[in-house]
Structures are given as structure tokens and as C-alpha cells.
Amino acid sequence: MAMKQLLSVVAIALTVSACVSHPAQYQSLSVTLKNNEPCFAIPANAGLDAPITSHSPTIMKRVGNEWKAISPPSTFSPEVTLTNQQCHQWKGITWQAGEYDVALKVSGKNDSIRYAARFSLQEGPSGQFKLTQTE
């Protein structure tokens, strides 16, 4: 019985954590639109020593009350070099209207920082997206 209670407590904790903000260990990732697709940038004062690199981000999209991975963590994806404040777009992602949660681990010479952003895309009549960053 104790094991069943423990599992239900873990399940409840996971359910509750699904609707709160990003944990404190995540820094804010900037999102803008470039060529009608999201473009992601780390802040200028990231504090990482060059070269700054990253694999592609984990991208979740809200479907009803659930978050679905549309781009899982990709430790096997090619590494890209990022520049502070310069936005980067990852290829192979089909963006549609909806709410997204993006997490990204950026590595410097001696350290790494986790970044996250939550934003919505609304499609206008001409097919152009409007981006609203919520976190």
C-alpha cells in the first residue's frame, strides 16, 4: 500500500508542476520573429566564455490541456555556435499557431546555462504570425 501512495504523490506532484512556470534554474530566452518563424537569442550578459554552443532545443506545444513534444531533446543533433544577442533559428521545425514552451541548454567553454521561453503564435489573415512571449 505504501508504494501505491508514494506513486500517487509523485503523480500529483508531476501533474501540479506541469502548470507552473519554469524552474529557477532556467534563464529567460528571448524570442522574436524572423522571416515569419521564431528566432531565439540568449542575453548579452550570459556570462559564458566563447565558443558558445548548443544542440537544438526541446520544443513542446500545448494541445488541449497537455504539452506534446514536437522536437524532443536532441543530444544527437549537430551543435551550432551561438552569438550573444544574435537570434538563431533551428531547421526542420514546422511552426503553427499555438502555445509553445522551448528549453535550451547552452554551453560555454567551462560552463553551461539552461534557457527557456514560453510564447504564443497567432496567425493573421495573410499567414503572418504574431508572437506574444508569456515567459
Disulfide bonds with the S-S distance in Angstrom:
Cys39-Cys87 2.06
